[in-house]
Amino acid sequence: MEGGKYLSKNNLIIDSLKKFYRNPENMSKVLPLISQAHRHALGSAGDRVSLRIIDWFVTNYAKKNNISYFITGQPGSRQFIVYLNYKAQLKAYSKKQFDPFCRRERIEFPYNEKGDTITTTIGQLNFFRWAIDNYVLNYIYENVDAIERDMNTNLKASSGSRSSGACSADTPAISAEAAPKKTRKKRQELSVSATKSLKKHEGSITLSFD
């Protein structure tokens, strides 16, 4: 029964994704990011935006800096807090159905009237629909320098802390019997959430009395 529910949900998501990516403008934003053959379409400005940087932004940079902005629409504007919304999407879909990387069950997805297809996943297409609808990609393109710098700095620091525990050639060997039992090390948090602290957001509110 659970498998049937999963397939049914996948089918519903695929139908909605086909409708969304039927718009050539939406597909043109995604193709250069998920297909090496279309990478040239990014141009020099966006060439440094990779899946790795996109993932770092939503999972670490936006979390640490509490990135938020207002999205204008009908009937008015709304505040969009990137990391909190990302976590809400993960809770609603699971990692299989919401992931910037092309992992797990792959599909051949048609992206134009000629019937051309691209190898991707439901999770990848679903993630980028969210990123397009909520201007996440726009923010990344405009701030790629700061995001990339933050990623490189943090990963370098994390790598250095791990390598500092490496054994040197002069370290005496310990027998298997004498060696202490290994315990699973808790995963290190690379970015501390800014939402754990108090932050003031300024904005206007319109009250309507009918």
N, C-alpha and C positions, 0 to 999 in steps of 0.2 A: 504493500500500500504506500509506504514511504517513497519507494522508487517511482511509483506512478505519480505521486504528488510532485516530486522533483522534476520529472519529465514534463508534466503539465505546466509547471511554473516556468521552466526553460522555454517551452513553446510560446507562452504568453510574452516573455521577455523578447524572444527573437522577433515575433510579429511587431512589437512596438519599436524594436531597433531598426527593422526594415523600413518602417514608416519614417523614422527620424533621419536615417541615412539616405533615404530617397532624395533628400534635398542635397544637391551637389555641393553647396557651400559647406554643409556640415561634414560631408565625406572628405572634402579637400583639406579640411583642418586636421583630419586624423591620418589620412594615408601617408604623408611624409614622416609621421612619427612612428608608425607601426610597420612600414614597408621600406626596406632599404632601396628598392627600385624607384621609389618616389621621393627619396630623401632630398634630392636636388631642389624640389619645390619650396623648401623652407627658405632658401637664400642664405646669404652670409649672416643676416641678423639673427635668424632662429636656428642656425646650424648647431649651436651648442646646446640646444634644448633636447635632452635625451629622456628616455623612459626612466632612467636612473635619477635624473634631476627632478622630474615630475613626481616620482615616488618619494624622494627626499623632502620635497616641498610639502606634500600633504601629510606625511607621517612625522616629520621632525621640525622643519622650519616654521610651518604654520602653527604647530603646537607650541613651540618655544616662544614665538613672537606674538601669539594670539592674533593672527592676521584676520582682519575683517574689513569689509567694505559694503557700500550700499549699492543695491541693484535696482535700477529704475524700471518700473513697469506699470501695469494697470492694476488697481486704481492709483497706486503710489509707489514709493520706494520701500525696500525692505533691507534690513541688515543681514549680511551673510557672513557667518563666522566659519572659516574654512575647516579647521580641524574638527570642531564639534559636528558640523554637517557631514564630514567624511566618516566620522565614527558612527553617526546615525545611519548612514548608507550601508556600512559594513554590518551593522546589527540587522538591518532589514534584508540584506541580500546574502551575506556570507562571502568569504574571500573567493570562492569559486565563481561567483556571479558578479564580482566587483573588484577588479584588479588591473592596474595599468600594464602589467606584463602578460605576455602570451604563454600562460602556463595551463597545464592540465588538458582537458578535452578540447581539441582544436576543431574548427569548422571551416568550410570554404564559404565565405560570405560574398554574395554578388553585390557589386557597388555601382554599376551603371547599366544603362539600357542595352548595351552590347553583350551583357552577360559575363563581363570580366569579374573574376573573384579574387579574394585575398584570404590568405590563411591567418586566422585570428581565433579569438575565443569569445564566448558570450560575456565573460567577465571584463575583458578588455574593451569591447565595444560599449558595454554598459557604463564603465568607468568614464570613458571619454565623452559619452553623451552628457553625463553629469558635469564634467569639466567644461564642456562647451556651454551648456545651458546656464551655468553659474559663473561664467567668465573666469574660471580658474586658469585656463590656458593663457588668457590675455594677461593676467597678473604675472604669470611665470615669465612670459616673453619680455615684459616690461622690467622685470627685476631679476633676470637670469644671473647677472654679475654677482649680486649679493647672495643669492641662493647657492650658486656654485661655490663661492668662496666659503660659505658656512659649511657646506657638505665636505669639501676637501679638508678644512681645518678640523672638523669633528672626527672624520674618519682617520685622519693622520694621528690625532691624539689617542683615539681608541686603539689603533694598531700599535702605537708605541707602548701603551700600557700593557697590552697582551704580550708583546715581545720582551718586555723587561723581565718576565718570569722564565725566560728560556734558559736551559742548562748550558753552561760553557764546557769546553773540553776538559777543564780542570775539576769539574764537579764529580765527586766520588759516586760510584754506582751504588744503588741500594737494591738489595735482593727483593724478590717478589714477596717473600714471607714478611720481610721487615717493613715493606712499603705500606703506608697507611691507605685505607680504602678510599677510593675516589668518590666524592659526592658531587652531584650535579650542581654546577655553578649557576646562580641566578643570573638571568639575562640582564646585561647592563643597559640602563636607560640612557640613550645618547642625548636626548633633549628633554629637559624638564618642562612640563606643561605650564604655560602661563595662566591657564584657567584655574590653577590651584591658588592663585593670588587674586587680589581684588583689582579690577581695572575698570576705569570709568569710560563709557562710550557716550559721546555727545551726538544728539540728533534731535530732530523736530518731530512733534506729534500733533496731528490734526484731529480735533474732536468734532464730531458731527452730531447735531441734535435734530432728529427728524420729528 
